[in-house]
């Protein structure tokens, strides 16, 4: 088995796509009007409109996640964080060095999902 992707279901596809284009610095692949994805060297982040899961009878509800982080390793947390130009209501944690050494900034995407921009300590990046 191989990990394929994380998918966010949303009522605001274009808003989420624009946010993650800023986060990743890349344009989303849009194979259909109700679906977008960002494919990187470790995983795929898929974003889908609610029409793509209508057959699941309400099993997924947009903008209700309170238990999962979406994480992106970045070269410089402070630069990535500043580049997002977020309002204070979208910031969970400003750039901070965590007790285990990672530098992290936690923000909310337009649906309220928590996004962790992080970098590992310099000594760990060589591994």
C-alpha positions in Angstrom: 0.0 0.0 0.0 1.2 3.5 -0.7 -0.1 6.8 0.7 -1.9 8.7 -2.1 -3.4 12.0 -0.8 -5.3 14.0 1.7 -8.5 15.5 0.4 -10.3 18.5 1.8 -14.0 18.7 0.9 -15.2 22.3 0.7 -18.0 24.6 -0.3 -15.4 27.2 -1.3 -13.2 25.4 -3.8 -11.8 28.5 -5.5 -11.0 30.2 -2.1 -9.1 27.1 -0.8 -7.3 26.7 -4.1 -6.1 30.3 -4.0 -4.9 29.9 -0.4 -3.0 26.7 -1.1 -1.5 28.2 -4.2 0.0 30.9 -2.0 1.1 28.3 0.6 2.8 26.0 -1.9 4.0 28.6 -4.4 2.6 26.4 -7.2 -0.6 26.4 -9.4 -3.1 23.8 -8.7 -3.8 21.1 -11.3 -7.6 21.4 -12.2 -8.6 18.3 -14.0 -12.3 19.1 -13.4 -14.2 22.3 -12.3 -15.1 20.6 -8.9 -11.6 19.3 -8.2 -8.0 20.6 -7.8 -4.8 19.1 -6.5 -1.2 19.9 -5.6 1.2 17.1 -6.1 4.6 17.3 -4.4 7.5 15.1 -3.6 5.8 13.5 -0.5 2.1 13.6 -0.9 -0.8 15.1 -2.8 -3.2 17.6 -1.4 -6.6 17.3 -3.1 -9.4 19.8 -2.8 -12.9 18.9 -3.9 -16.2 20.6 -4.0 -19.1 19.0 -2.1 -20.6 17.7 -5.4 -17.8 15.1 -5.5 -19.0 13.4 -2.3 -22.8 13.9 -2.7 -23.3 10.1 -2.9 -21.8 9.7 0.6 -25.0 11.0 2.2 -23.5 13.7 4.4 -20.6 11.6 5.7 -18.3 14.6 5.1 -19.1 18.1 6.2 -17.0 21.0 4.9 -15.3 23.4 7.3 -15.6 21.2 10.4 -12.1 19.8 11.0 -10.9 20.2 14.5 -8.4 17.3 14.7 -6.0 17.3 11.8 -3.0 19.5 10.8 -2.1 19.9 7.1 1.7 20.3 7.3 4.2 21.8 4.8 8.0 21.7 5.3 9.4 25.1 4.3 12.9 26.4 4.0 12.1 29.5 6.2 9.0 29.6 8.3 9.2 33.4 8.9 9.4 34.2 5.2 6.6 31.7 4.3 4.4 33.1 7.1 4.9 36.7 6.1 4.2 35.9 2.5 0.7 34.7 3.3 -0.4 38.2 4.6 -3.0 36.8 6.9 -5.3 38.6 9.2 -5.0 38.1 13.0 -8.1 35.9 13.0 -6.3 33.4 10.7 -3.2 33.0 12.9 -3.2 30.2 15.4 0.5 30.5 16.3 3.0 33.0 15.0 6.4 31.6 14.0 7.8 29.9 17.1 10.6 27.5 17.9 9.0 24.4 19.4 10.5 22.5 22.3 11.7 19.7 20.0 13.5 22.3 17.8 11.2 22.7 14.8 10.3 26.2 13.9 6.5 26.4 13.2 3.7 28.8 12.3 0.1 27.6 12.5 -2.5 29.3 10.4 -6.1 28.6 9.3 -7.1 28.1 5.7 -10.4 29.7 4.5 -12.3 26.7 5.8 -10.7 26.9 9.2 -8.4 23.9 8.8 -5.1 24.3 10.7 -2.0 24.5 8.5 1.5 24.0 10.0 4.4 25.6 8.1 7.5 24.2 9.7 11.2 23.8 9.3 13.4 21.3 11.0 16.5 22.4 13.0 19.5 22.9 10.7 21.2 19.8 12.2 18.2 17.7 11.2 18.0 19.0 7.6 21.2 17.3 6.6 19.6 13.8 7.2 
